[in-house]
Amino acid sequence: MKSHTAKLAAGSEFPSLPVQSLDGETVDISKPAGDADWKLVIVYRGVHCPLCTRYLNGVPDYVERLRAIGVDIAAVSADSGEQLQRHLEKLEVNFPLYHGLTLEQMEQLGLYISVPRSEQETDHLFPEPGLFVINQDGQLQVVDVSNNPFVRPDIEPLVNGLEWIRNPDNNYPIRGTHQ
């Protein structure tokens, strides 16, 4: 079976990613906000996924550590605004969540895309989990893409690794760039 998406290469320029906030604003979540110069973007399946809810609820414990090293964070799904609003009832997050990720954007990010098993699951195509860390030059520093909800990076070692990478004494390059 042939994949319809090309995977983003480590070190490549991360694309602009305009999505919707709950108040209807279009926001390019590929760009860090505030004083941050790096961005962590989490792509999740949507309100229908209890594993996504659990994962997102585990991230807030690390937000301050990420901010301390200049990493801004956002999460996005292909859900509608109404679906995101429903999801917020199950979430306890301290970082922005967005909705409206399009099929074209999912393909551009090299995400695996799934068809709902039934209308009870959801009413649209949705991305499988993806995690992207974009550095100060807009390059993809870290990428993790999965084809199912059971495999995604553990947030503790990810944050530990980003703290190490961001330490200028370590001079750590983008890995996985050999073509």
C-alpha positions as CSV (number, residue, x, y, z in Angstrom):
1,M,0.0,0.0,0.0
2,K,1.4,3.4,-1.0
3,S,1.4,6.3,1.4
4,H,-0.2,9.5,0.2
5,T,2.0,11.7,2.4
6,A,5.7,12.5,2.3
7,K,7.4,12.7,5.7
8,L,9.0,16.0,6.7
9,A,12.8,15.7,6.8
10,A,14.7,16.6,10.0
11,G,16.3,20.0,9.5
12,S,13.9,21.0,6.8
13,E,11.9,24.2,7.1
14,F,8.7,23.7,8.9
15,P,5.7,24.9,7.0
16,S,3.3,27.7,8.1
17,L,0.4,26.1,9.9
18,P,-2.6,28.4,10.2
19,V,-5.4,26.9,12.2
20,Q,-8.4,28.1,14.2
21,S,-8.6,29.2,17.8
22,L,-11.8,28.7,19.8
23,D,-12.6,32.4,19.4
24,G,-12.4,32.1,15.6
25,E,-9.0,33.7,15.1
26,T,-6.7,32.2,12.5
27,V,-3.3,31.5,14.2
28,D,-0.1,30.2,12.6
29,I,1.0,27.8,15.3
30,S,4.3,27.1,13.7
31,K,5.6,30.4,15.1
32,P,6.5,30.7,18.8
33,A,4.7,33.2,21.0
34,G,5.9,35.5,23.6
35,D,9.6,35.3,24.6
36,A,10.0,31.8,23.2
37,D,12.1,31.2,20.1
38,W,11.3,27.4,19.7
39,K,7.9,25.8,19.2
40,L,6.5,22.4,20.2
41,V,3.4,21.4,18.1
42,I,1.4,18.4,19.2
43,V,-1.0,17.0,16.7
44,Y,-3.7,14.8,18.2
45,R,-6.5,12.7,16.9
46,G,-9.5,14.6,18.5
47,V,-12.1,14.5,21.2
48,H,-13.0,10.9,20.3
49,C,-9.6,9.6,21.4
50,P,-9.2,8.9,25.2
51,L,-5.5,8.3,24.7
52,C,-5.1,11.8,23.3
53,T,-7.0,13.2,26.3
54,R,-4.7,11.3,28.7
55,Y,-1.6,12.5,26.7
56,L,-2.7,16.1,26.6
57,N,-3.5,16.1,30.3
58,G,0.0,14.9,31.0
59,V,1.7,17.8,29.3
60,P,0.8,20.7,31.7
61,D,3.3,19.4,34.3
62,Y,6.1,20.3,31.8
63,V,4.9,23.6,30.4
64,E,7.0,25.7,32.8
65,R,10.1,23.7,32.1
66,L,9.5,24.2,28.4
67,R,9.0,27.9,28.8
68,A,12.2,28.2,30.9
69,I,14.2,26.9,27.9
70,G,12.3,29.1,25.4
71,V,9.9,26.5,24.0
72,D,6.3,27.6,23.3
73,I,3.7,24.9,23.0
74,A,0.4,24.3,21.1
75,A,-1.8,21.4,20.2
76,V,-4.1,20.9,17.3
77,S,-6.6,18.5,15.8
78,A,-8.9,18.3,12.8
79,D,-11.9,18.6,15.1
80,S,-14.4,21.4,14.7
81,G,-14.7,24.2,17.1
82,E,-17.7,22.5,18.7
83,Q,-15.8,19.3,19.1
84,L,-12.8,21.1,20.7
85,Q,-15.3,22.8,23.1
86,R,-16.6,19.4,24.1
87,H,-13.0,18.1,24.5
88,L,-12.1,21.0,26.9
89,E,-14.6,19.5,29.4
90,K,-12.2,16.5,29.7
91,L,-9.0,18.4,29.5
92,E,-7.0,20.3,32.2
93,V,-4.4,22.0,30.0
94,N,-2.4,25.3,30.5
95,F,-1.4,25.7,26.8
96,P,-3.4,26.7,23.7
97,L,-5.5,24.2,21.8
98,Y,-6.5,24.7,18.2
99,H,-8.8,23.0,15.7
100,G,-9.5,22.9,12.0
101,L,-6.4,21.1,10.8
102,T,-7.1,20.4,7.1
103,L,-6.5,17.3,5.0
104,E,-3.9,19.3,3.0
105,Q,-2.1,20.3,6.2
106,M,-2.1,16.8,7.5
107,E,-0.5,15.6,4.2
108,Q,2.0,18.5,4.2
109,L,3.1,17.5,7.7
110,G,3.5,13.9,6.6
111,L,1.0,12.6,9.2
112,Y,-0.8,9.3,8.9
113,I,-4.5,10.0,8.2
114,S,-7.3,7.8,9.3
115,V,-10.9,7.2,8.3
116,P,-13.4,7.0,11.2
117,R,-14.6,3.5,11.9
118,S,-18.1,4.9,12.4
119,E,-20.0,8.1,12.8
120,Q,-19.9,7.5,16.5
121,E,-16.1,7.8,16.5
122,T,-16.1,11.1,14.6
123,D,-17.4,12.7,11.4
124,H,-14.2,13.5,9.5
125,L,-10.8,12.2,8.5
126,F,-8.4,12.7,11.3
127,P,-4.6,12.7,11.9
128,E,-2.8,10.1,13.8
129,P,-0.4,11.6,16.5
130,G,2.4,13.8,15.5
131,L,4.9,15.9,17.5
132,F,7.1,18.5,16.0
133,V,9.8,20.8,17.6
134,I,10.7,23.8,15.5
135,N,13.9,25.6,16.3
136,Q,14.8,29.3,16.2
137,D,15.6,29.1,12.5
138,G,12.2,27.6,11.6
139,Q,13.7,24.2,11.1
140,L,12.4,20.8,12.2
141,Q,14.6,19.9,15.2
142,V,12.6,16.9,16.4
143,V,9.9,14.9,14.6
144,D,7.8,12.0,15.8
145,V,4.9,10.7,13.7
146,S,2.8,7.6,14.5
147,N,0.2,5.6,12.6
148,N,-1.8,4.8,15.7
149,P,-2.8,6.3,19.1
150,F,-0.8,3.8,21.1
151,V,2.7,5.1,20.2
152,R,3.8,8.6,21.0
153,P,6.8,10.2,22.8
154,D,6.8,10.1,26.6
155,I,6.8,13.8,27.6
156,E,9.4,13.5,30.4
157,P,12.3,12.2,28.3
158,L,11.3,14.6,25.5
159,V,11.6,17.6,27.9
160,N,14.8,16.3,29.4
161,G,16.2,16.0,25.9
162,L,15.1,19.5,24.9
163,E,16.7,20.9,28.0
164,W,19.9,19.2,27.0
165,I,19.7,20.3,23.3
166,R,18.9,23.9,24.3
167,N,22.0,24.1,26.5
168,P,24.6,26.0,24.4
169,D,27.5,24.0,26.0
170,N,26.2,20.8,24.3
171,N,26.2,22.2,20.8
172,Y,23.8,19.4,19.8
173,P,23.0,19.3,16.1
174,I,19.7,18.3,14.4
175,R,19.9,14.5,14.2
176,G,18.8,12.2,11.3
177,T,19.8,14.5,8.5
178,H,21.9,12.1,6.4
179,Q,20.3,11.7,3.0
